[in-house]
Amino acid sequence: MSLTLKDTAGKIKTGTSTIGGVNIGEIHALCTDGTRVQGSFLIGSGTTSGTVSGTDTNGSVCKPLF
């Protein structure tokens, strides 16, 4: 699996920042087979743990913990 993050202008976004508290966000992906994935994530700032909840256009549900 390969993931590329882009900003709103479509340029590849690189960089890091530290923000206190809990970080939340959304993920949207288009797979090479045409499947679309949409979900949300919650990550504790400064940690390597969090949760993700997502679904795809095939009806699959994904809820990994990391």
C-alpha positions in Angstrom: 0.0 0.0 0.0 1.3 3.4 -0.9 -0.1 6.7 0.4 0.7 10.2 -0.9 -0.6 13.2 1.0 -1.4 16.4 -1.0 -2.5 19.8 0.1 -5.6 21.6 -1.2 -3.7 22.9 -4.2 -2.8 19.4 -5.2 0.9 19.7 -4.4 2.6 17.0 -2.4 2.7 18.1 1.2 5.8 17.5 3.3 6.4 18.8 6.7 5.8 18.2 10.4 4.5 20.1 13.3 3.8 19.5 17.0 0.4 20.4 18.2 -0.7 19.8 21.8 -3.8 17.8 22.6 -5.6 15.4 20.3 -5.4 15.7 16.5 -8.4 14.7 14.4 -8.6 14.6 10.6 -10.1 12.9 7.6 -8.6 10.6 5.0 -9.8 10.3 1.4 -8.2 7.8 -1.0 -8.7 6.6 -4.6 -7.2 3.1 -5.2 -5.8 2.0 -8.6 -8.8 -0.3 -9.0 -11.3 2.6 -8.7 -12.3 1.8 -5.1 -12.7 5.0 -3.0 -11.9 5.0 0.7 -13.2 7.7 3.2 -12.6 7.8 6.9 -11.5 9.8 10.0 -8.6 9.5 12.4 -7.9 10.5 16.0 -4.2 10.7 17.2 -2.8 11.8 20.5 -0.3 14.6 20.0 3.3 13.4 20.5 2.3 9.8 20.5 2.5 6.9 18.0 -1.0 5.6 18.9 -4.5 6.4 17.6 -7.6 5.1 15.9 -8.9 5.2 12.4 -12.4 4.5 11.1 -13.1 4.1 7.4 -15.3 2.6 4.7 -14.9 2.0 1.0 -17.2 1.9 -1.9 -17.3 -1.9 -1.8 -19.0 -1.8 1.7 -15.9 -2.8 3.6 -15.3 -1.3 7.1 -11.8 -0.7 8.5 -11.1 0.2 12.1 -7.4 -0.2 12.9 -5.8 0.8 16.1 -2.1 1.9 16.1 
